[in-house]
Amino acid sequence: MLILLFFLLSPAVAVAERCHPDDKAAILKFKNSFSNGPQLLPMWTSDRDCCDIFDCDETTNRIIDFSLTNSNLAGTIPDVIGDLTYLKTLRLHKMPFLVGEIPRGVTRLKYVTFFDISWTNVSGHVPSFLEELKSVMILDLSFNNLSGPIPSSLATLPNMIGLDISRNQLTGSIPESFGHLVSPALQGLSLSHNMLSGEIPTSIGKMNIYQIDLSRNNLSGDASMLFGAIKSTSVIDISRNNFEFDFSRVSFMEETLVTLDISHNKIYGKIPTQILKAFMLQFLNVSYNRLCGEIPSPWKLRYRSEGFDNTSFIHDQCLCGSPLAQCK
């Protein structure tokens, strides 16, 4: 009891700081590289334990999660970000005044699995040096001002399960290498809302991923290789392109297909009756194409109306509910 009373009455014993000095130096340099950093990040000080600000590994006390969201920091991403060498998560999200190019220093992040620079004004090309991030699983560069072609080297990332470079200003074609991705676990590919052109590489038809979104580009040619009864794809969105192929010859993923949008293309032929077997289908949009013939019956999807979850859009076609003799 006397020992317990002694500790209760004694001044608090200072707890050793967990923050690694290299990590503290890195975050302070990051803060001071922005003109408004001291103002917006007042808690980042030399006498503050950085493990109270960021998630640290319990064994090494190194920062493993560096996430900044909804911040008005103004300037470029400093190269010093690469000095946080033990990061598993890098997230710079919804930072509208973040500009300039992605620095090469990020290649020092050898353990990063979640790499997210999105909803910023970062510009320049998608760096080919991102291929050096061999541990990355999720690569999200969406909603930026990136331009130029997609580097084919991204296909060499061995652990990638999701790639999102949508809503940029990317040009050129989809690299042939994307059909030969090293990672066998890729589940999501989003290239939408860019200015990509040309045809889809036929090699992509060999991919079997959960979600693919190529919408709102200038892509053309045949996209039928994205379909197949033996695939397990759940979401296909190729809307608002210039695709042109015979929809009659397409087969559907009967047990997995949930969302299908092929609207605003030049796709022709009939809607295959096999689509009726896609019992998981929740959303279908085939409008603004050149489809003809009968609407398959009995149709299970219902037109949009209050209280209905399922939605189908089949208008602006030569389709009808009864056999059509002629269709232009």
C-alpha positions as CSV (number, residue, x, y, z in Angstrom):
1,M,0.0,0.0,0.0
2,L,2.9,2.4,0.8
3,I,4.5,1.7,-2.6
4,L,1.2,2.3,-4.4
5,L,0.7,5.6,-2.4
6,F,4.2,6.6,-3.3
7,F,3.5,6.3,-7.0
8,L,0.2,8.0,-6.8
9,L,1.7,11.0,-5.0
10,S,4.9,11.2,-7.1
11,P,5.1,13.4,-10.3
12,A,4.1,11.5,-13.4
13,V,6.9,9.6,-14.9
14,A,7.7,10.7,-18.5
15,V,6.8,8.2,-21.1
16,A,9.5,7.6,-23.7
17,E,8.6,9.0,-27.1
18,R,7.7,6.3,-29.6
19,C,8.2,8.4,-32.7
20,H,11.3,7.4,-34.7
21,P,13.5,10.5,-35.2
22,D,13.8,9.9,-39.0
23,D,10.0,9.9,-39.3
24,K,9.6,13.0,-37.2
25,A,12.1,14.8,-39.4
26,A,10.3,13.7,-42.5
27,I,6.8,14.9,-41.4
28,L,8.3,18.3,-40.3
29,K,10.0,18.7,-43.6
30,F,6.7,17.8,-45.3
31,K,4.8,20.4,-43.3
32,N,7.3,23.2,-43.9
33,S,7.5,22.5,-47.6
34,F,4.0,24.1,-47.9
35,S,3.6,27.9,-47.5
36,N,0.5,27.3,-45.4
37,G,1.8,24.1,-43.7
38,P,2.5,25.8,-40.3
39,Q,-0.9,27.3,-40.3
40,L,-2.8,24.2,-41.3
41,L,-0.8,21.7,-39.4
42,P,-0.1,23.4,-36.1
43,M,0.0,20.1,-34.1
44,W,3.0,18.8,-36.1
45,T,5.8,20.1,-33.8
46,S,9.2,18.9,-32.8
47,D,8.0,18.2,-29.2
48,R,5.0,16.2,-30.3
49,D,5.1,12.4,-30.6
50,C,4.3,11.7,-34.2
51,C,2.8,8.3,-33.2
52,D,0.1,10.4,-31.5
53,I,-0.7,11.8,-35.0
54,F,-0.2,8.9,-37.3
55,D,-0.5,5.1,-36.9
56,C,2.8,3.5,-36.0
57,D,3.9,-0.1,-36.0
58,E,3.9,-1.3,-32.4
59,T,7.2,-3.1,-32.8
60,T,9.3,-0.7,-34.8
61,N,7.5,2.5,-33.9
62,R,7.7,3.6,-37.5
63,I,4.8,5.5,-39.2
64,I,2.9,3.0,-41.4
65,D,-0.2,5.2,-42.3
66,F,0.2,8.7,-43.7
67,S,-3.2,10.0,-44.6
68,L,-4.3,13.6,-45.3
69,T,-7.8,14.3,-46.5
70,N,-9.8,17.4,-47.1
71,S,-6.8,19.6,-46.6
72,N,-6.1,23.0,-48.2
73,L,-2.3,22.5,-48.2
74,A,-1.0,24.5,-51.3
75,G,2.0,23.3,-53.3
76,T,3.6,20.3,-54.7
77,I,4.1,16.9,-53.1
78,P,7.6,17.1,-51.6
79,D,10.1,14.4,-52.3
80,V,10.7,13.9,-48.6
81,I,7.5,11.8,-48.5
82,G,9.7,9.0,-49.6
83,D,11.6,9.2,-46.3
84,L,8.7,7.6,-44.5
85,T,10.1,4.3,-45.7
86,Y,7.9,2.0,-43.6
87,L,4.6,3.3,-44.9
88,K,1.9,0.8,-45.8
89,T,-0.7,3.4,-46.6
90,L,-0.1,6.8,-48.4
91,R,-3.3,8.7,-48.9
92,L,-3.5,12.3,-50.1
93,H,-7.2,12.7,-50.9
94,K,-9.4,15.8,-51.6
95,M,-6.6,18.3,-51.6
96,P,-7.6,20.7,-54.4
97,F,-4.5,22.9,-54.0
98,L,-2.0,20.1,-54.4
99,V,-0.3,20.6,-57.7
100,G,2.7,19.6,-59.7
101,E,3.9,16.1,-60.5
102,I,4.1,12.9,-58.4
103,P,7.7,12.9,-57.1
104,R,10.1,10.1,-57.7
105,G,10.8,9.9,-54.0
106,V,7.7,7.7,-53.6
107,T,9.7,4.8,-55.1
108,R,11.4,4.6,-51.7
109,L,8.1,3.4,-50.2
110,K,9.0,-0.3,-50.6
111,Y,6.3,-1.5,-48.2
112,V,3.3,0.6,-49.4
113,T,0.2,-1.5,-50.2
114,F,-2.4,1.3,-50.5
115,F,-1.2,4.2,-52.7
116,D,-3.9,6.9,-53.1
117,I,-3.4,10.4,-54.6
118,S,-6.9,11.4,-55.7
119,W,-9.2,14.4,-56.0
120,T,-6.2,16.8,-56.3
121,N,-4.8,19.0,-59.0
122,V,-1.7,16.9,-59.4
123,S,-0.6,16.9,-63.1
124,G,2.0,15.5,-65.5
125,H,2.1,12.0,-66.7
126,V,1.3,8.8,-64.8
127,P,4.9,8.0,-63.8
128,S,6.4,4.8,-65.2
129,F,8.5,4.6,-62.0
130,L,5.4,3.5,-60.1
131,E,6.3,0.1,-61.3
132,E,8.9,0.0,-58.6
133,L,6.2,-0.1,-55.9
134,K,6.2,-3.9,-55.9
135,S,4.1,-4.2,-52.7
136,V,1.2,-2.0,-53.9
137,M,-2.2,-3.6,-54.0
138,I,-4.5,-0.6,-54.5
139,L,-3.3,2.2,-56.8
140,D,-5.8,5.1,-56.9
141,L,-4.9,8.1,-59.0
142,S,-8.4,9.2,-59.9
143,F,-9.8,12.7,-60.1
144,N,-6.6,14.5,-60.9
145,N,-5.2,16.3,-63.9
146,L,-2.9,13.6,-65.2
147,S,-2.3,13.5,-68.9
148,G,-0.4,11.6,-71.6
149,P,-0.5,7.8,-72.1
150,I,-0.9,5.0,-69.6
151,P,2.5,3.5,-68.9
152,S,2.5,-0.2,-69.9
153,S,4.8,-0.9,-66.9
154,L,1.9,-0.7,-64.5
155,A,1.0,-4.2,-65.7
156,T,4.1,-5.5,-64.0
157,L,2.9,-4.8,-60.5
158,P,2.7,-8.3,-59.0
159,N,0.3,-7.7,-56.1
160,M,-2.1,-5.2,-57.6
161,I,-5.8,-6.0,-57.0
162,G,-7.2,-2.6,-57.9
163,L,-6.2,0.1,-60.4
164,D,-8.2,3.4,-60.7
165,I,-6.9,6.1,-62.9
166,S,-10.3,7.4,-63.9
167,R,-11.3,11.1,-64.4
168,N,-8.0,12.4,-65.7
169,Q,-7.0,13.6,-69.1
170,L,-5.2,10.5,-70.3
171,T,-4.7,9.9,-74.0
172,G,-3.5,7.1,-76.3
173,S,-4.6,3.5,-76.2
174,I,-5.0,0.9,-73.5
175,P,-1.6,-0.8,-73.3
176,E,-1.5,-4.3,-74.7
177,S,0.4,-5.3,-71.5
178,F,-2.8,-4.8,-69.5
179,G,-4.0,-8.1,-70.9
180,H,-1.0,-9.8,-69.5
181,L,-1.0,-8.4,-66.0
182,V,1.5,-10.1,-63.7
183,S,-0.9,-9.9,-60.8
184,P,-3.4,-12.8,-60.9
185,A,-5.6,-11.2,-58.3
186,L,-6.7,-8.0,-60.1
187,Q,-10.3,-7.3,-59.2
188,G,-11.0,-3.8,-60.4
189,L,-9.9,-1.7,-63.4
190,S,-11.3,1.8,-63.9
191,L,-10.0,3.9,-66.8
192,S,-13.2,5.9,-67.2
193,H,-13.6,9.6,-68.0
194,N,-10.4,10.1,-69.9
195,M,-9.6,10.6,-73.6
196,L,-8.4,7.2,-74.4
197,S,-8.8,6.0,-78.0
198,G,-8.2,3.0,-80.2
199,E,-9.4,-0.6,-79.7
200,I,-9.3,-2.7,-76.6
201,P,-6.4,-5.1,-76.8
202,T,-7.7,-8.6,-77.5
203,S,-5.5,-9.9,-74.6
204,I,-7.8,-8.2,-72.1
205,G,-10.5,-10.7,-73.1
206,K,-8.5,-13.3,-71.2
207,M,-8.9,-11.3,-67.9
208,N,-11.5,-12.4,-65.4
209,I,-12.0,-9.6,-63.0
210,Y,-14.8,-8.4,-60.8
211,Q,-15.3,-4.9,-62.2
212,I,-14.2,-3.1,-65.4
213,D,-15.1,0.5,-66.2
214,L,-14.0,2.0,-69.6
215,S,-16.8,4.5,-69.9
216,R,-16.6,8.0,-71.3
217,N,-13.6,7.7,-73.5
218,N,-13.1,7.6,-77.3
219,L,-12.5,3.8,-77.5
220,S,-13.7,2.0,-80.6
221,G,-13.9,-1.4,-82.2
222,D,-15.0,-4.7,-80.6
223,A,-15.6,-5.0,-76.8
224,S,-17.3,-8.3,-76.9
225,M,-14.3,-10.0,-75.5
226,L,-15.2,-8.6,-72.1
227,F,-18.2,-10.9,-71.9
228,G,-18.4,-14.6,-71.4
229,A,-20.5,-17.1,-69.6
230,I,-17.6,-18.7,-67.9
231,K,-16.3,-15.4,-66.4
232,S,-17.2,-14.0,-63.0
233,T,-17.3,-10.3,-63.8
234,S,-20.0,-8.4,-61.9
235,V,-19.7,-4.9,-63.3
236,I,-19.1,-3.9,-66.9
237,D,-19.4,-0.3,-68.0
238,I,-18.3,0.6,-71.5
239,S,-20.8,3.4,-72.1
240,R,-20.2,6.6,-74.1
241,N,-17.5,5.3,-76.4
242,N,-17.6,4.3,-80.1
243,F,-17.7,0.6,-79.7
244,E,-19.3,-1.3,-82.6
245,F,-20.0,-5.1,-82.4
246,D,-22.8,-7.6,-82.7
247,F,-24.5,-7.8,-79.3
248,S,-26.4,-11.0,-80.5
249,R,-23.2,-13.0,-80.1
250,V,-22.4,-12.0,-76.6
251,S,-22.9,-14.4,-73.7
252,F,-23.5,-13.3,-70.1
253,M,-22.2,-14.2,-66.7
254,E,-25.4,-15.8,-65.4
255,E,-24.4,-16.0,-61.7
256,T,-22.3,-12.9,-61.2
257,L,-23.4,-10.0,-63.5
258,V,-24.9,-7.2,-61.5
259,T,-24.4,-4.0,-63.6
260,L,-24.2,-3.7,-67.3
261,D,-24.0,-0.4,-69.2
262,I,-23.3,-0.4,-72.9
263,S,-25.2,2.8,-73.7
264,H,-24.2,5.5,-76.2
265,N,-22.2,3.4,-78.6
266,K,-22.8,1.9,-82.0
267,I,-23.5,-1.6,-80.9
268,Y,-25.9,-3.5,-83.1
269,G,-27.8,-6.8,-83.2
270,K,-30.4,-8.2,-80.7
271,I,-30.4,-8.5,-77.0
272,P,-29.6,-12.2,-76.4
273,T,-32.4,-14.1,-74.6
274,Q,-29.7,-15.6,-72.4
275,I,-29.6,-12.3,-70.5
276,L,-32.8,-13.5,-68.8
277,K,-30.7,-16.1,-67.0
278,A,-28.5,-13.4,-65.4
279,F,-30.5,-13.6,-62.2
280,M,-28.2,-11.2,-60.2
281,L,-28.6,-8.4,-62.7
282,Q,-29.7,-5.2,-61.0
283,F,-28.9,-2.4,-63.6
284,L,-29.0,-2.6,-67.3
285,N,-28.5,0.2,-69.8
286,V,-28.4,-0.6,-73.5
287,S,-29.9,2.7,-74.7
288,Y,-28.6,4.9,-77.6
289,N,-27.2,2.1,-79.8
290,R,-28.4,0.3,-82.9
291,L,-30.0,-2.7,-81.4
292,C,-33.0,-4.3,-83.1
293,G,-35.5,-7.1,-82.6
294,E,-37.6,-8.2,-79.7
295,I,-37.0,-7.4,-76.0
296,P,-36.4,-10.8,-74.4
297,S,-39.4,-12.0,-72.4
298,P,-40.4,-12.5,-69.7
299,W,-38.4,-9.5,-68.7
300,K,-37.3,-9.5,-65.1
301,L,-35.9,-6.0,-64.7
302,R,-38.4,-3.2,-64.2
303,Y,-38.3,0.3,-65.5
304,R,-37.2,2.9,-63.0
305,S,-40.0,4.0,-60.7
306,E,-40.3,4.9,-57.1
307,G,-40.0,1.9,-54.9
308,F,-38.2,-0.3,-57.4
309,D,-34.5,-1.1,-56.9
310,N,-33.9,-2.7,-60.3
311,T,-33.5,-0.5,-63.3
312,S,-33.3,-1.0,-67.1
313,F,-32.9,1.5,-69.9
314,I,-33.7,0.2,-73.4
315,H,-35.0,3.3,-75.2
316,D,-34.0,4.9,-78.4
317,Q,-33.6,1.6,-80.3
318,C,-35.4,-0.3,-82.9
319,L,-36.5,-2.7,-80.2
320,C,-40.1,-3.5,-79.4
321,G,-42.1,-6.0,-77.5
322,S,-43.2,-7.9,-80.6
323,P,-41.3,-9.3,-83.6
324,L,-39.9,-6.5,-85.8
325,A,-40.0,-7.1,-89.5
326,Q,-37.5,-4.5,-90.5
327,C,-35.0,-2.3,-88.6
328,K,-32.7,0.3,-90.0
